[in-house]
Amino acid sequence: MKKLISLTLIIFLFTFLTGAQNTKLKFEKINDNIYLYTTYQLFSGKPFPSNSAYLVTDDGVVLFDTPWDETQFQPLLDSIEKKHNKKVVMCISTHFHDDKTAGLEYYAGKGIATYTSKYTKELSVKNRNKLAQHTFEKDTLFNVGGQRFETYYPGEGQSHDNIVIWLGKYKFLYGGCFLKSVENNDLGYLKDADTAEWKKSLKKLMEKYPEPVYTEVGHFKGSKGWKPVKHTLKLLKKNKKA
């Protein structure tokens, strides 16, 4: 009986420690100015990843979406400052779901300028999600510390308000949850999706920009070029047949 209890305790500790290790921040370098980071939430007892990115500029760091896990709001700021000797000065969330907006009010409280589209703010109010301080109504070009990036609304997709962010200098596309990873076997959460419009929106995106060097997605692994866009189109076709 004692051996059984000991074995159970060991298994519990291993599971706990492994889970804790897996739910920490993870970083990936794209180039000297663009970095990806991933935080996690537990679903069915397993860590589920949510991807975001940040841009290093002369005036500070710009976040594209916030961590999902609130325990990582401050560790992200600390990690960035330690790595780059710069503070986060701005944050843009790409749609209203809490995997992208959860940290908006926390970061505003730290003196960070927070932004979403006006449509995202309206949906955040309706769904009682966190709000940004500032909004923009149209596709907007930002220039921060010598780095330029633009927001683009291709149309409805995984959510009614999803935007993408394009960094033309690097041909880097931050697609957020509008795009699915090649690791995805289905479209995932569709409560706020418009699958009929999503296909049209994806084609608009491909017409708008040249082929990216790298495309980041909202969950799981991003890919080079248009692979996530083409895979999302494939999943939409599969969903329609189903």
Buried (B, 14 or more C-beta within 10 A) or exposed (E): EEEEEEEEEEEEEEEEEEBEEEBBBEEBEBEEBBBBBBBBBEEEEEBBBBBBBBBBBEBBBBBBBBBBBBEBBBBBBEBBBEEBEBBBBBBBBBBBBBBBBBBBBBBBEBEBBBBBBBBBBBBBEEEEBBBBBEBBEEBBEBEBBEBBBBBBBBBBBBBBBBBBBBBBEBBBBBBBBBBBBBEBEEBBEEEBBBBEBBBBBBBEBBEEBEEBBBBBBBBBBBBEBBBBBBBBBEBBEEBEEE
